[in-house]
Structure formats: C-alpha cells, structure tokens
Amino acid sequence: MALAKKCDICGKLYETYNFRKNQTEPSGIMLVNVCTDDKYYSGDVTDCCPECMDKIMETIKSLKKT
C-alpha cells in the first residue's frame, strides 16, 4: 500500500518518493533560522511533489555562484 501525499506548493497528489535517508534527493523543504552560535531553529516541513522539488533544486543551483 502506497502512502499518498499532497504537495504543499501546487496541491498535486503524489506517492512518497526518495524516502531513504538520502539528503541529495530531498522530497521536501524546511527553512531554518541559523543563529550566531551555530544553533538553529526549524520551521514547518513543506512537502513537495517531484515536479515542484525539481524546480526548487534548479532555482537553488541557479542562485549559487559557479
């Protein structure tokens, strides 16, 4: 039995993907507040369908200096 999820960005229903502990292939995002003492405080998880996650990862890569 598959676990159905709903994308918090586009609202599309999708099956769980990349559910192994693989940080290079994320299936959601979480914004954190990093403090000066290297402690961080996390917010809520945003579940992302594969299509939205691909767009997010492409955007992050495009923002990084090469």
Secondary structure, 3 states (H helix, E strand, C coil): CCCEEECCCCCCEEECCCCCCCCCCCCEEEEEEECCCCCEEEEEEEECCHHHHHHHHHHHHHHCCC
